[in-house]
């Protein structure tokens, strides 16, 4: 994928199977846009699209055409044709094998080239979406439509979804309507009384506008919560459900850790804690780290219990308690601050220096915009300068990223001196 990224062949909204891109990046962009809409009192309609066996339905002829479109030709195209075609498979039941059958579609499973070919195959999908926002992690697609007028947001979403459905049909891909979900993301005081429906039109309706007016095609299910890329998203973006599900998962992990007792030393316990317990907390922290303190308190309480179970609940002499840690281990609030600070290190994005009206000895601060809603206070243009303004000057003056990471972690955990 290096060549594809360097030459900007893949759309920037595709986050799958690429260096320096992850599920958390895709989720972050979606959540930032949803918070932006709600901060501006807009209705946001999110369509979470599921494809049925997308990797297995790639038509080989269409794949070759797509490669030609992106400039692959000659001996290289012949190589790809040889790679995809003339493959066979058979089925084994007990000790009996079926006859060989030709593989007419799909990319080879388990290969390094398979995911890359899939990204190229679906790259045109982003051009179909004109009025809405779209993000993808491989075949996990999300379309978001936002407007102050609910009917406008709904019309735009239906229009772009119809275009996407046509594109999928022409490419031989199948949208799983049963697993595709619709969510109305808005504050409590912006509810809509009329029924909310987005239709998944059949082929006849997609190509016949007259028939579409009175069709009985399937309505996409309206949900209040959905698990997308490993994170539970609710229609108010409170993150209460995700924190609750994380709480349950951490309980299961703690049950396993309880059996360790004093069978292993402190270093091994710390390694196990970070690999299982801490990694669970860290995933999605860039999203749910903005949740209400009362929700995050549940995770912190579990941390204390887990550290006590592992006998890691004492504070070493060289560690000073801070608001970001428990006994030298970062809390969700600490991980959120660490994630934001490292993500925006070395960039001037959202870092506008305040103009000083008079000369003072205090260091210059970054300008924090005034936000009137909780959703606005979750946007990076507010969070980034606010958190950076809490850093001591010696941290802000660091140039090398690795030095910043090390010293930032020590500052957050209260370990101020180098070993």
C-alpha positions in Angstrom: 0.0 0.0 0.0 3.0 2.3 0.3 2.9 3.1 -3.5 -0.9 3.7 -3.4 -0.6 6.1 -0.5 2.4 8.0 -1.8 0.7 8.6 -5.1 -2.7 9.4 -3.5 -4.5 6.6 -5.4 -6.5 5.4 -2.5 -9.1 7.8 -1.1 -8.1 9.5 2.2 -11.4 8.4 3.8 -10.3 4.7 3.4 -8.6 3.6 6.6 -8.2 -0.1 6.1 -4.9 -2.0 5.7 -2.7 1.2 5.4 0.3 2.4 7.4 -0.5 5.1 10.0 -4.2 4.5 9.6 -6.5 2.6 12.0 -10.0 1.9 13.1 -9.6 4.6 15.8 -8.7 7.2 13.1 -11.8 6.4 11.2 -14.0 6.6 14.3 -12.3 9.8 15.3 -13.2 11.6 12.1 -16.8 10.3 12.2 -17.3 11.4 15.8 -15.7 14.8 15.2 -18.1 15.4 12.4 -21.1 14.2 14.4 -20.1 16.5 17.3 -19.7 19.4 14.8 -23.2 18.8 13.5 -24.7 18.7 17.0 -22.8 21.7 18.2 -24.4 23.6 15.3 -27.9 22.2 16.1 -28.0 20.0 13.1 -29.7 16.6 12.7 -27.1 13.9 11.9 -28.2 10.7 10.2 -25.6 7.9 10.2 -25.9 4.9 7.9 -23.8 1.9 9.0 -23.5 -0.3 5.9 -22.7 -4.0 5.9 -21.6 -6.0 2.8 -22.2 -9.7 2.6 -19.0 -11.6 2.0 -17.4 -8.6 0.2 -14.0 -10.2 -0.3 -15.5 -13.3 -1.8 -17.7 -11.5 -4.3 -15.1 -9.5 -6.2 -15.6 -10.4 -9.9 -12.2 -11.2 -11.6 -13.1 -9.5 -14.9 -14.2 -6.3 -13.1 -11.1 -6.4 -11.0 -8.9 -6.5 -14.1 -10.9 -3.6 -15.6 -10.3 -1.6 -12.4 -6.6 -2.3 -12.4 -6.5 -1.1 -16.1 -8.3 2.0 -15.0 -5.5 2.8 -12.5 -2.8 2.4 -15.1 -1.8 -1.3 -14.7 -1.1 -2.8 -18.1 1.2 -5.1 -20.1 3.0 -7.8 -18.3 1.9 -6.5 -14.9 -1.7 -6.9 -15.8 -1.1 -10.4 -17.2 0.5 -11.2 -13.9 -2.5 -10.1 -11.9 -4.8 -12.0 -14.3 -2.8 -15.1 -13.7 -2.8 -14.5 -10.0 -6.6 -14.2 -9.9 -7.8 -16.7 -12.5 -7.6 -20.4 -13.0 -7.9 -21.2 -9.3 -9.8 -24.2 -8.1 -11.4 -25.4 -4.9 -13.0 -28.5 -3.4 -14.9 -29.3 -0.3 -14.1 -32.0 2.2 -16.8 -33.7 4.3 -15.5 -36.3 6.7 -13.0 -38.2 4.4 -14.8 -37.5 1.2 -13.7 -34.8 -1.3 -15.9 -33.1 -3.9 -14.8 -32.5 -7.5 -12.7 -29.5 -8.3 -14.6 -26.3 -9.1 -13.4 -23.1 -10.7 -13.1 -20.0 -8.5 -14.9 -17.3 -10.5 -14.8 -14.5 -8.0 -13.1 -13.3 -4.8 -9.5 -12.5 -3.8 -7.3 -15.2 -2.3 -8.0 -15.4 1.4 -5.1 -15.0 3.8 -2.8 -13.4 1.2 -1.1 -10.1 1.6 -2.2 -8.9 -1.9 -5.9 -9.8 -1.3 -6.8 -6.8 1.0 -4.9 -4.4 -1.3 -6.8 -5.6 -4.4 -10.0 -5.1 -2.4 -9.2 -1.5 -1.5 -8.5 -0.8 -5.2 -11.7 -2.5 -6.2 -14.0 -0.4 -4.0 -12.0 2.9 -4.3 -14.5 4.3 -6.7 -17.3 4.1 -4.1 -16.2 7.5 -2.6 -17.0 9.3 -5.9 -20.6 8.2 -5.6 -21.2 10.0 -2.4 -21.8 13.7 -3.2 -24.0 15.2 -0.5 -22.9 13.3 2.6 -19.7 12.3 4.4 -18.3 8.8 4.0 -15.7 6.8 5.8 -14.6 3.2 5.3 -12.4 0.7 7.0 -12.1 -2.0 4.3 -15.7 -3.0 3.7 -17.1 -1.4 6.8 -18.8 1.8 5.4 -20.4 4.7 7.2 -22.3 7.5 5.6 -23.2 10.6 7.6 -25.7 13.3 6.5 -26.2 16.5 8.6 -28.4 19.5 8.2 -30.6 21.8 10.4 -33.6 20.7 8.4 -34.2 17.1 9.1 -35.9 16.5 5.8 -32.9 17.8 3.9 -30.6 15.5 5.8 -32.8 12.6 5.2 -33.2 13.3 1.4 -29.5 13.7 1.0 -28.8 10.4 2.8 -31.4 8.5 0.7 -30.1 9.9 -2.5 -26.5 9.0 -1.8 -27.5 5.5 -0.5 -29.3 4.9 -3.7 -26.2 5.8 -5.7 -24.1 3.5 -3.5 -26.6 0.7 -4.0 -26.4 1.1 -7.8 -22.6 1.1 -7.6 -22.6 -2.1 -5.5 -25.0 -3.8 -7.9 -22.8 -2.9 -10.9 -19.7 -4.2 -9.1 -21.3 -7.5 -8.1 -21.3 -6.7 -4.3 -24.3 -7.3 -2.1 -25.5 -5.0 0.7 -26.7 -6.9 3.7 -29.9 -4.9 4.5 -30.5 -6.9 7.7 -27.2 -5.9 9.2 -27.2 -2.3 7.8 -28.4 0.2 10.4 -29.6 3.8 10.6 -29.0 6.1 13.5 -30.4 9.6 14.2 -27.7 11.3 16.2 -28.9 14.5 17.9 -29.4 16.1 21.4 -32.4 15.1 23.4 -34.2 18.3 22.6 -34.1 17.8 18.8 -36.3 14.7 18.5 -38.3 14.2 15.3 -42.0 13.2 15.6 -42.4 11.8 12.1 -41.2 8.2 11.4 -37.6 8.0 10.3 -37.0 5.7 7.4 -34.3 5.1 4.8 -35.1 2.5 2.2 -32.9 -0.1 0.6 -34.4 -0.2 -2.9 -34.4 -3.2 -5.1 -32.8 -3.1 -8.6 -36.1 -2.4 -10.2 -36.7 0.7 -8.0 -33.1 1.9 -8.3 -33.5 2.2 -12.1 -37.1 3.2 -12.2 -38.0 6.5 -10.5 -41.8 6.1 -11.1 -41.9 2.6 -9.5 -39.8 3.9 -6.6 -42.6 6.3 -5.4 -44.9 3.6 -4.2 -42.5 0.8 -3.6 -42.6 -1.6 -0.7 -38.8 -2.0 -0.4 -37.2 -2.7 2.9 -36.7 0.0 5.5 -33.3 0.1 7.1 -33.6 -0.6 10.8 -33.4 2.5 13.1 -31.2 1.9 16.1 -30.2 3.9 19.2 -26.9 2.0 19.6 -24.6 0.1 17.4 -21.1 -1.5 17.7 -19.0 -0.1 14.9 -15.3 -1.0 14.6 -15.2 -2.3 18.1 -16.8 0.7 19.8 -20.4 1.1 21.0 -21.9 4.3 19.5 -25.1 5.7 21.0 -27.4 8.3 19.4 -26.5 10.9 22.0 -22.7 10.3 21.9 -22.7 10.0 25.7 -20.5 6.8 25.5 -22.4 5.4 28.5 -23.1 2.2 26.6 -19.5 1.7 25.5 -18.2 2.3 29.0 -20.8 -0.1 30.4 -19.7 -2.8 27.9 -16.0 -2.1 28.6 -16.9 -2.4 32.3 -18.2 -5.9 31.7 -15.2 -6.9 29.7 -12.9 -5.7 32.4 -14.8 -7.7 35.0 -14.1 -10.9 33.0 -10.4 -10.0 32.7 -10.2 -9.3 36.5 -11.7 -12.8 37.1 -8.7 -14.3 35.3 -6.2 -12.1 37.0 -7.6 -13.0 40.4 -6.2 -16.5 39.9 -2.6 -15.2 39.6 -2.4 -14.3 43.3 1.2 -14.4 44.4 2.3 -17.0 41.8 4.3 -14.5 39.7 6.4 -11.4 40.5 5.4 -7.8 40.2 7.0 -7.3 36.8 5.1 -10.1 35.2 1.9 -8.9 36.9 2.5 -5.4 35.5 3.0 -6.9 32.0 -0.2 -8.9 32.2 -2.1 -5.9 33.5 -0.9 -3.7 30.6 -1.5 -6.4 28.0 -5.0 -7.3 29.0 -6.6 -4.7 31.3 -4.9 -1.5 30.1 -5.2 -2.3 26.4 -9.0 -2.7 26.8 -9.2 0.8 28.4 -7.0 2.4 25.7 -9.0 1.2 22.7 -11.4 4.0 21.8 -10.2 6.3 24.6 -9.8 9.2 22.0 -13.6 8.9 21.8 -15.0 8.0 25.1 -12.4 10.0 27.0 -14.7 13.0 26.6 -17.6 11.2 28.5 -19.0 12.6 31.8 -16.7 12.1 34.8 -19.4 10.0 36.5 -19.2 7.4 33.6 -15.4 7.3 33.6 -15.4 6.8 37.3 -16.7 3.3 36.8 -13.5 2.4 34.9 -11.3 4.1 37.5 -13.0 2.1 40.2 -12.3 -1.1 38.4 -8.6 -0.1 37.9 -8.2 0.3 41.7 -9.8 -3.1 42.3 -7.6 -4.7 39.7 -4.4 -3.1 41.0 -5.4 -4.3 44.5 -5.9 -7.9 43.2 -2.5 -7.9 41.6 -0.9 -6.3 44.7 0.1 -3.3 42.6 -1.8 -0.8 44.7 1.1 0.7 46.6 2.7 3.9 45.4 6.5 3.7 44.8 8.5 6.4 46.6 9.6 8.1 43.3 6.0 8.6 42.1 3.9 11.6 43.0 0.1 11.2 42.7 -1.5 13.3 39.8 -5.0 13.8 38.5 -4.2 11.5 35.6 -3.0 8.4 37.3 -3.7 5.8 40.0 -0.6 4.5 41.8 1.5 5.3 38.8 -0.9 3.8 36.2 -2.7 6.1 33.9 -6.5 6.4 34.2 -8.9 6.9 31.3 -8.5 10.6 31.7 -4.7 10.2 31.6 -4.8 8.0 28.5 -7.1 10.5 26.8 -4.7 13.4 27.5 -1.7 11.3 26.4 -3.5 10.3 23.2 -4.5 13.9 22.3 -1.1 15.4 23.1 0.9 12.8 21.2 -1.5 12.9 18.2 -1.0 16.6 17.7 2.7 16.8 18.6 4.8 18.4 15.9 1.8 20.1 14.1 0.3 23.6 14.4 -3.2 22.3 13.8 -5.6 23.8 16.4 -2.6 25.6 18.0 -3.2 29.4 17.5 -1.2 31.5 20.0 -3.1 34.1 21.9 -2.2 37.7 21.3 -0.7 39.3 24.4 -2.0 42.8 25.2 0.9 43.4 27.6 4.3 41.9 28.3 4.2 39.3 31.1 6.6 36.7 32.4 4.1 33.9 31.9 4.5 31.8 28.8 2.2 32.4 25.9 -1.0 30.2 25.8 -2.8 28.7 22.8 -6.2 30.3 22.0 -9.1 28.2 23.2 -12.4 29.0 21.3 -15.6 29.6 23.2 -18.0 26.8 22.9 -21.6 27.0 24.0 -22.4 23.2 24.1 -20.8 20.1 25.4 -20.5 18.8 21.9 -18.4 21.8 20.9 -16.1 21.2 23.9 -15.4 17.7 22.5 -14.1 19.0 19.1 -10.3 19.0 18.6 -10.2 22.8 18.0 -11.3 23.1 21.7 -9.6 20.1 23.3 -6.2 20.3 21.7 -5.3 23.9 22.9 -7.0 23.4 26.3 -4.9 20.3 27.1 -1.7 21.7 25.6 -2.1 24.7 27.8 -1.8 22.5 30.9 1.7 21.3 30.0 4.8 22.7 31.7 7.0 24.8 29.4 9.8 22.2 29.4 7.5 19.7 27.8 6.3 22.2 25.1 9.9 23.0 24.2 10.8 19.4 23.3 11.5 18.8 19.6 12.0 15.0 19.3 8.8 12.9 19.4 10.3 10.1 21.4 11.6 12.5 24.0 8.1 14.1 24.2 6.5 10.7 24.6 8.8 9.7 27.4 8.7 12.9 29.4 4.9 13.3 28.9 4.3 9.8 30.4 6.5 10.7 33.3 4.7 14.0 33.8 1.2 12.4 33.7 2.2 9.6 36.1 4.1 11.9 38.4 7.6 10.6 37.7 9.5 13.8 37.1 13.1 12.7 37.4 15.0 10.6 34.9 16.2 7.2 36.2 
